[in-house]
Amino acid sequence: MHIKPYIQSILSFSPSQKVDLLRLDLLHPIVSGNKFYKLRFYIKAAIENGVSKVASFGGPYSNHIVALAFTAKEAGLKSIGYIRTNADEPTTPSLAEAKHYGMELVYLGRTDFQSKKASILETSDAKSDTYFIDEGGYGSIGAKGAATIFTENDTAHYDYIVCAVGTGTMLAGCINAASPNQKIIGIPVLKNEGSIESEINALLLDKNNQPYTLLNQFHQGGYAKTNPTMIDFMNRLWDTEKIPTDIVYTSKLLFGVEQLIQENYFEKEASILVVHSGGLQGNRSLPVGTLRF
């Protein structure tokens, strides 16, 4: 089951600009946020290819891995997760949840993960009974699904659309679906991610169609890195707006948007849509009681 996400005004961010949040986190209790959209056409392709298994890659707190495990089970497919951790490390709640949905976990360790992933993909037989999905749902099929976020929800009238950027798949889908007058901003959550722009550009349907901006100053030290200031921000946002965020993506996104408003980055009468991409798995790495939600 799923529900149509709704748009919530963030009243505490600005007295003059219209700042709205597309609450994709409310779409589904397990397949949270953009994962619902990014996986939809991958699962369709797997079924059309007649395979019995889907496989992907991710970390020990991966939103993507949990979402894929559940989605595959619902579609009657088996699933395999190749995980960036070691078999002798404690099982995280996220991986335990994925196993509960029937996913087979294969531990690749923390070193040389990308080369190990490449080796698995290179040696997989084209006639294999397994359909592989890249880490985070990256790829043109994922971007096609992500584009439906913006065609199935009322987003065409906003001046700005702002998204967090991990693999860049959702942002690429946003760019592909955006109206010509809209300004698209991505806030990368990785530090020194030099290849992200080329990875986004590789997924664009029209390379000259829609300009976009990446603002790299809000990563807070790197992927899944946080600090007391960010924890305080997350708790304040919950107290004032009842918006739950995660330490990996949405806290950095919304913190960045608030900072940009304070720095007068946006025109005074601008309408801004911020996309809550869902997925709170990263918060499970924090000590209990750190967050008030």
HUKA-V361577 format. One record per run of one state. SS is the DSSP state (H for helix, E for strand, L for the rest). FROM is the first residue (numbers start at 0). TO is the last residue. If there is no record, write none. Layout:
ss=SS from=FROM to=TO
ss=SS from=FROM to=TO
This chain:
ss=L from=0 to=5
ss=E from=6 to=8
ss=L from=9 to=16
ss=E from=17 to=22
ss=H from=23 to=25
ss=L from=26 to=32
ss=H from=33 to=47
ss=L from=48 to=51
ss=E from=52 to=57
ss=L from=58 to=61
ss=H from=62 to=73
ss=L from=74 to=76
ss=E from=77 to=82
ss=L from=83 to=91
ss=H from=92 to=99
ss=L from=100 to=101
ss=E from=102 to=106
ss=L from=107 to=111
ss=H from=112 to=122
ss=L from=123 to=128
ss=E from=129 to=131
ss=L from=132 to=133
ss=H from=134 to=136
ss=L from=137 to=138
ss=H from=139 to=150
ss=L from=151 to=158
ss=E from=159 to=164
ss=L from=165 to=167
ss=H from=168 to=176
ss=L from=177 to=181
ss=E from=182 to=187
ss=L from=188 to=194
ss=H from=195 to=200
ss=L from=201 to=210
ss=E from=211 to=213
ss=L from=214 to=226
ss=H from=227 to=240
ss=L from=241 to=248
ss=H from=249 to=261
ss=L from=262 to=269
ss=E from=270 to=275
ss=L from=276 to=279
ss=H from=280 to=284
ss=L from=285 to=292
